[in-house]
Amino acid sequence: MKQRKIGVIGGGASGMVAAITAAEAGAEVTLLESGERVGKKILSTGNGKCNLGNKTLSKADYNGASEEWIGQLLAQFGTAETEAFFQKQGLWLKEKNGYLYPLAEQAAVVVDVLRQGLEKNRVNVITQCKITEIKAIRGRGGNAGTVPCFEVLTEQGRRFSFDRIILACGSKAAPKTGSDGSGYVLAQKLGHRVVPVVPALVQLRCRETFFREIAGVRAEVLLTVRPETPKDIKSGRNGGTGNGQTIREYGELQLTDYGISGIPVFQLSRKVNYILQNTKHTEDASVEISIDFLPELAKEDADVLWERRLTEALSKEKNLSMPTVEAFFTGILNKKLMYLFIKLAGLKRETRLNEADRERLKLVFAMCKDFRVHVTGSNSFDQAQVCAGGVDTAQIDTTMESKLVPGLYFAGELLDVDGRCGGYNLHWAWCSGYLAGKNAAMSF
C-alpha cells in the first residue's frame, strides 16, 4: 500500500501541529512555509512567555463560527488534550490563574519542541516556499486513487503533488511574521467563501484630541459599547452586534496618545471594527464607548457619596480656608484624568470651591462614572494579535475537511474563528491543527 502524501501549507502553530499529528499517524508529510523559518509568530505570544491554553475553555470564548460547531471541536480536543500533546512532545507546562504556560515561560521553548517534533517524525520542511496555486485533481478510483488529488505550484516555479492538503496559512494579523492573507486567496480559488476580515485583539483609535494629555494612564475600568448603527445592521456572521445591543468588558485600560488599549479594549475590538465596517458609508462614523473609572461603585451610591462630599466641603466654617477645585478632586483618580475632567467641565483648577458652578462640579463627578469617547477605527493588522473573519466555517466539516473539496482540510487563523485573550487563540491553533492532521491522515 502506497504511503499517504499530505501537504501542509503554512508553518505556524496550527500547521506544525497538523504536520506532526499526520506524520505520527503514518503519513508522508511535507510542510511548505513561505518564510525563512517555521513558528515565527509563536515567539511573540504572551509577551514572549506563550500563554498556550486555558483551564476554563468553553465555546463561549470564541467568535465567528457557530457555538455548536466550535463546541463539537473543543469536545474532541480540549485543555486535557493540549496538555497531553505537549507532554508527549517533551514540553513541561504550568498553570497561572487558569492560564497555561510552558514551565520555562519562554515562547522559544514551545517553538523548539514543535520543531523537534517535525524532525522526529521526519516531516519534510521546506521554507521560503510561497504557494501561488492549488489545483484539485480527481484521482482514478476516487480520492484514494493512484493519481495525486492535488497539485501545488510555488512562486519559485516548483510543483508538488499530494493526496491531501491542509491549509494552515494564517490570517492577515502580524504580517511581519508571514501572515499576509494569501491563504484567503487560495481558499477562494478553491470555491470557499471568505467572511470579511478585520483586525481583532487590537488597540482602538478615538476621535477626541485630548488623549495626549492622559497618555500613559492605566486604570481598572468597565467599558460599555452602545453601537451607533443603522437599523438595517443585524447580528450574525458579519460580526455585527445587532441594534441596540450593549457590550461590556472589565479590566485594565491603558490610555494612549491616540485612544485606548489594554485587555478589555482588545476583547471589544472585533465587534467595534465590524460596526465601523458596516457604517463606513456614514459620514463621520464612530462607535461610542462609555468608560466607568469607578466600576465597583454603583451609580446611585456614587451620586450620594459625591453629593455628601460636595455639601460637606461647601458648608465648612467661613474662617477656614476653602479648598481649590483641584484640591477638592485630589485623591479620586489619577491626576491627569482629574485635570482633564475639570478642564472639560469648564472649570479652572485654581478656582475656590465656593466660587465654582455647582453643576459643573457635578459634571466632573459624572465623568468619573461615565466618560464618553468615540472610536473611529483601530490600529492596523500590523498591531493586531489575530483577525476576525476568514474562511466560512459553514463550509467546513467538524473533521476540518472542506464540504466543497474532498481531501482539502483547514486549520488555524485562516478560518473564521477568533478567541478572547487568555490562550484561547493558541488553543484553537492546536485544536484545529491536531484534528486536521489526524483526520487527513486517517481519511484514506
C-alpha positions in Angstrom: 0.0 0.0 0.0 1.5 3.3 -1.0 2.2 5.8 1.7 -0.2 8.7 2.0 1.2 12.0 1.0 0.0 15.1 2.8 0.9 18.7 2.1 0.6 21.2 4.9 0.6 24.8 3.7 1.9 27.1 6.5 4.4 26.5 9.2 2.7 28.4 12.1 1.2 27.0 15.3 -1.6 25.1 13.6 0.5 23.9 10.6 3.2 22.4 12.8 0.8 20.6 15.0 -1.1 19.3 11.9 2.1 18.1 10.3 3.3 16.3 13.5 -0.1 14.7 14.0 -0.4 13.5 10.4 3.1 12.1 10.4 2.6 10.3 13.7 -0.5 8.6 12.1 1.8 7.3 9.4 1.5 9.8 6.5 4.4 11.1 4.5 4.2 14.8 5.3 5.7 17.9 3.6 5.3 21.3 5.3 5.6 24.3 3.0 6.4 27.6 4.7 6.7 31.0 2.9 9.0 32.5 5.5 12.6 31.7 6.4 11.6 29.6 9.4 8.6 27.9 11.0 6.9 29.1 14.2 7.9 32.7 14.0 4.6 34.1 15.2 4.6 31.9 18.3 7.6 33.8 19.6 5.7 37.0 20.2 2.7 35.4 22.0 2.1 36.2 25.7 4.8 38.8 25.7 7.3 36.1 24.8 6.0 33.8 27.6 3.5 32.0 25.3 0.1 31.6 27.0 -0.8 28.5 25.1 -4.1 27.4 26.7 -6.7 28.0 29.4 -8.2 25.7 32.0 -11.7 27.3 31.7 -12.0 26.7 28.0 -15.5 27.0 26.5 -17.3 27.6 23.2 -18.5 31.0 24.5 -14.9 32.2 24.4 -14.9 32.1 20.6 -16.4 34.3 17.8 -17.2 33.8 14.2 -18.2 30.2 13.8 -21.4 28.8 15.4 -21.1 27.8 19.0 -22.4 24.3 18.1 -19.6 23.8 15.6 -16.9 25.2 17.9 -18.3 23.1 20.8 -18.0 19.9 18.8 -14.3 20.6 18.1 -13.5 21.5 21.7 -15.1 18.3 22.8 -12.6 16.4 20.7 -9.6 18.4 21.7 -9.8 20.4 24.9 -7.4 21.5 27.6 -6.6 18.0 28.7 -5.7 17.1 25.1 -3.5 20.2 24.8 -1.6 19.2 27.9 -1.2 15.6 26.7 0.0 16.7 23.3 2.8 18.9 24.6 3.8 16.4 27.3 4.2 13.9 24.6 6.5 16.4 22.8 8.5 16.8 26.0 7.2 20.3 27.0 6.6 20.9 30.7 3.7 23.1 31.5 2.4 25.1 34.4 -0.8 26.9 35.3 -1.2 30.6 36.5 -4.7 31.5 37.5 -6.1 29.2 34.9 -3.7 30.2 32.1 -1.3 27.6 30.7 2.3 28.4 30.1 5.5 26.5 29.4 7.3 25.9 32.6 10.2 27.8 31.3 7.9 30.8 30.4 9.6 31.1 27.1 7.8 31.0 23.8 11.0 29.9 22.1 10.8 26.6 24.1 7.4 25.9 22.5 8.8 26.5 19.0 11.8 24.3 19.8 9.8 21.3 20.9 7.5 21.7 17.8 10.5 21.8 15.5 11.9 18.8 17.2 8.6 17.1 16.7 8.8 17.8 13.0 12.3 16.4 12.8 11.5 13.3 14.9 8.6 12.4 12.7 10.5 13.1 9.5 8.4 15.9 8.2 9.9 17.4 5.1 10.1 21.1 6.0 10.6 23.4 3.0 10.9 27.1 3.9 10.9 30.2 1.6 8.3 28.4 -0.4 5.3 30.7 -1.3 2.3 28.9 -2.8 0.6 30.6 -5.7 -1.9 28.0 -6.8 -3.5 24.7 -5.6 -5.2 22.5 -8.2 -7.7 19.9 -7.1 -7.5 16.8 -9.3 -9.9 13.9 -9.1 -7.8 10.7 -8.8 -8.7 7.4 -10.5 -10.7 5.2 -8.2 -11.8 8.2 -6.1 -9.8 10.4 -3.8 -7.6 7.4 -2.8 -6.7 6.7 -6.5 -3.2 6.4 -7.9 -3.2 9.9 -9.3 -2.5 12.6 -6.6 -5.5 14.6 -5.7 -3.7 18.0 -5.5 -1.0 19.8 -7.4 0.7 22.7 -5.7 2.5 25.4 -7.6 5.0 27.8 -5.9 6.2 31.3 -6.7 9.7 29.8 -7.4 8.2 27.5 -10.1 8.3 24.3 -8.1 5.5 21.7 -8.2 4.3 19.3 -5.6 1.7 16.5 -5.7 -0.2 15.4 -2.6 -3.1 13.1 -1.8 -4.4 15.5 0.8 -3.8 19.2 1.6 -4.1 21.0 4.9 -4.4 24.8 4.5 -2.9 26.5 7.6 -1.7 29.8 6.1 -2.7 32.1 8.9 -4.6 35.4 8.6 -3.5 38.9 8.0 -2.6 39.7 11.6 1.1 40.5 12.3 2.2 40.3 8.6 5.9 40.7 9.6 5.6 37.1 10.9 4.5 35.8 7.5 0.7 36.2 7.8 0.0 38.0 4.5 -3.6 36.9 3.8 -2.6 34.8 0.8 -4.4 31.8 2.3 -7.7 33.6 1.7 -7.0 33.8 -2.0 -6.1 30.2 -2.2 -9.3 29.2 -0.4 -11.4 31.4 -2.6 -9.9 29.9 -5.8 -10.9 26.5 -4.4 -14.5 27.8 -4.1 -14.7 28.8 -0.5 -16.4 31.9 0.9 -14.3 34.3 3.0 -16.1 36.3 5.7 -14.8 39.9 5.6 -11.6 40.2 7.7 -10.9 43.0 10.3 -8.2 43.4 12.9 -9.1 41.8 16.3 -7.4 41.9 19.7 -6.1 45.3 18.8 -5.9 48.9 20.1 -8.7 51.4 19.2 -8.2 54.9 17.9 -10.5 57.7 19.1 -11.8 61.0 17.6 -11.0 63.1 20.6 -7.9 65.3 20.6 -7.2 65.3 24.4 -5.7 61.8 24.6 -2.1 63.2 24.6 -2.9 64.8 27.9 -3.8 61.5 29.6 -1.5 59.1 27.7 0.2 56.6 29.9 -2.6 56.4 32.5 -3.8 52.9 33.5 -6.9 52.1 35.4 -9.3 49.3 36.2 -12.5 50.2 34.3 -15.8 48.9 32.9 -16.2 49.6 29.2 -19.6 49.8 27.7 -20.3 49.9 23.9 -23.5 51.3 22.7 -23.2 51.0 18.9 -24.4 53.8 16.7 -25.6 51.6 13.9 -28.2 52.0 11.2 -31.4 50.0 11.6 -30.5 47.5 8.8 -27.4 46.2 10.6 -28.2 42.8 12.2 -26.2 40.5 14.3 -24.8 37.4 12.6 -21.9 36.1 10.5 -20.7 39.6 9.5 -19.8 40.3 13.1 -22.4 42.9 13.8 -23.6 43.4 17.3 -27.3 43.9 16.4 -29.4 47.0 17.0 -29.1 48.5 20.5 -27.1 45.5 21.8 -24.8 46.6 24.7 -21.4 45.1 25.1 -19.3 45.3 28.3 -15.8 44.4 29.3 -14.0 44.8 32.6 -10.2 45.1 33.1 -7.2 47.3 33.0 -7.5 50.2 30.5 -4.4 51.8 29.0 -4.8 55.3 27.6 -2.6 56.2 24.7 -1.9 59.3 22.7 -4.4 58.1 20.0 -7.0 56.3 22.0 -7.5 53.2 24.2 -5.7 49.9 24.7 -5.5 47.1 27.2 -7.2 43.7 27.5 -10.8 44.9 27.7 -10.3 47.0 24.6 -8.8 44.0 22.8 -11.9 42.0 23.7 -14.2 44.6 22.3 -12.2 45.4 19.2 -13.5 42.8 16.8 -17.1 43.9 17.3 -16.3 47.5 17.2 -14.4 47.1 13.9 -17.3 45.2 12.4 -19.7 48.0 13.5 -17.4 50.6 11.9 -17.1 48.5 8.7 -20.9 48.3 8.4 -21.2 52.1 8.9 -18.3 53.2 6.8 -20.7 54.7 4.3 -21.9 57.0 7.1 -20.2 60.3 7.3 -18.0 60.7 10.4 -19.0 57.2 11.6 -17.9 56.2 15.1 -18.7 53.9 18.0 -19.3 55.5 21.4 -17.7 53.8 24.4 -18.5 54.7 28.0 -15.6 54.4 30.4 -16.5 53.8 34.1 -13.4 54.6 36.1 -15.2 53.6 39.4 -16.8 50.2 38.3 -17.1 48.8 41.9 -19.3 51.8 42.9 -22.9 51.7 41.8 -24.1 55.0 40.2 -26.7 55.6 42.9 -24.1 55.1 45.6 -21.7 57.4 43.8 -24.3 60.1 43.4 -25.0 60.0 47.2 -21.3 60.0 48.1 -20.4 62.8 45.8 -23.3 65.0 46.9 -22.3 64.4 50.5 -18.6 65.2 49.8 -19.5 68.4 48.0 -22.0 69.6 50.6 -19.6 69.0 53.4 -16.8 70.8 51.7 -19.0 73.8 51.0 -20.5 74.0 54.5 -17.2 74.5 56.3 -16.9 77.4 58.6 -16.2 80.7 56.8 -13.0 81.3 58.6 -11.5 78.0 57.3 -9.6 78.1 54.1 -11.8 77.0 51.2 -10.1 74.3 49.0 -9.5 74.9 45.3 -11.3 72.9 42.7 -8.0 70.9 42.1 -7.6 70.2 45.8 -11.2 69.1 46.2 -10.9 66.5 43.4 -7.5 65.2 44.6 -7.4 61.6 45.6 -10.2 60.3 43.4 -8.5 59.2 40.2 -5.1 59.7 38.5 -4.2 63.5 38.5 -4.1 63.5 34.7 -7.7 62.3 34.5 -9.0 64.7 37.1 -7.2 67.6 35.4 -8.8 66.7 32.1 -12.3 66.3 33.6 -12.0 69.7 35.3 -11.0 71.3 32.1 -13.8 69.6 30.1 -16.3 70.7 32.7 -15.3 74.3 32.0 -13.7 74.8 35.4 -10.3 76.2 36.5 -8.2 74.2 38.9 -7.2 77.2 40.9 -10.8 78.4 41.5 -12.1 78.3 45.1 -14.7 75.6 45.5 -17.4 78.0 46.8 -16.9 80.2 43.7 -17.3 77.3 41.2 -20.5 76.4 39.5 -22.2 73.5 41.3 -23.5 71.9 38.1 -20.0 71.9 36.6 -18.6 70.3 39.7 -21.2 67.6 39.4 -20.2 67.1 35.8 -16.7 66.3 36.9 -18.1 63.6 39.2 -20.3 62.3 36.4 -17.3 61.8 34.1 -15.6 59.6 36.6 -18.5 57.1 36.2 -19.4 57.7 32.5 -16.7 59.2 30.4 -17.7 59.0 26.7 -15.1 58.6 23.9 -15.7 57.9 20.2 -13.9 55.2 18.3 -13.3 55.9 14.6 -11.0 52.9 13.9 -8.3 50.6 15.2 -4.7 50.1 14.7 -3.8 48.1 11.6 -3.3 44.4 11.0 0.4 45.1 11.9 -0.6 45.5 15.6 -3.5 43.0 15.7 -2.9 39.8 17.5 -5.5 38.0 15.4 -8.1 38.6 12.7 -11.8 38.3 12.9 -13.3 36.8 9.7 -11.8 34.3 7.3 -12.9 31.1 5.6 -16.6 30.4 6.3 -16.8 27.5 8.7 -20.3 26.7 7.4 -18.4 25.1 4.5 -16.1 23.1 6.8 -16.9 19.8 8.5 -16.1 19.1 12.1 -13.3 16.8 10.8 -11.8 20.1 9.4 -12.4 18.8 5.9 -13.9 21.0 3.3 -17.5 20.2 2.4 -16.8 21.5 -1.1 -13.4 19.9 -2.0 -12.8 16.4 -0.7 -9.3 15.9 0.6 -8.9 19.6 1.5 -8.5 20.4 5.2 -8.3 23.7 7.1 -6.6 24.8 10.4 -5.9 27.9 12.4 -6.5 31.6 11.9 -7.3 31.1 8.2 -10.8 30.1 9.4 -13.5 32.5 10.7 -12.7 31.7 14.3 -11.1 34.1 16.8 -11.0 33.8 20.6 -10.7 36.1 23.6 -7.3 37.0 25.2 -6.1 34.3 27.5 -4.6 31.5 25.4 -7.8 30.7 23.5 -6.4 31.6 20.1 -3.4 29.3 20.5 -5.6 26.6 21.8 -7.7 27.0 18.6 -4.4 26.5 16.6 -3.6 23.3 18.5 -7.1 22.0 18.3 -7.8 22.7 14.6 -4.3 21.6 13.6 -4.5 18.3 15.5 -7.9 17.4 14.1 -7.0 18.4 10.6 -3.8 16.4 10.7 -5.4 13.3 12.3 -8.4 13.2 10.0 -6.4 13.9 6.9 -4.1 11.0 7.7 -7.0 8.7 8.6 -9.1 9.6 5.5 -7.5 7.0 3.1 
